[in-house]
Amino acid sequence: MGHEEKRLPGLEQYTNDQIFFLSYAQTWCGISKPEATIRQVLTDPHAPVQFRVDGVVVNQPEFAEAFHCKLGSPMNPVKKCVVW
């Protein structure tokens, strides 16, 4: 049985894969003052939020495919970090 897939209001232009990555990025969304970022880097073992997003998705072929990032572009480098 076929059914029409419902789209999220205001996000109709995005695919389901793109919405997945947007949701992931949104969980880390925030604004930090430069002083707070410096303090975090010096005292917190976790990476600053912008690296928790970009540093992860830049290494995922699925992200590049979802957003049509050209190979060799900043968000789809030729060399990627592969953990497993």
C-alpha positions, 0 to 999 in steps of 0.5 A: 500500500502506497502512502504519501510521506509527510514533510516537516513544515518549514523543512520541505526543501530538505531530504530525510538524510539532510534533516538527520544531519541538521538535527545532529548539528542542532544538538550542539548549537550554541554561541560561546564568547572567545574567552569561554572557548579558550577556557574550554580548550584549556580545561575541558577534555571535550572538543568545542561544539563547532568541532563536534559537528564539523569534525564529525560530518566532514569525515562521513561520506553519507554527509557529503552525499546528502548535501552534494559536497564536491570531493575535495571541498572543505566538507568532503576532503579526499582524505578522511579519518576512518575509525571503523 
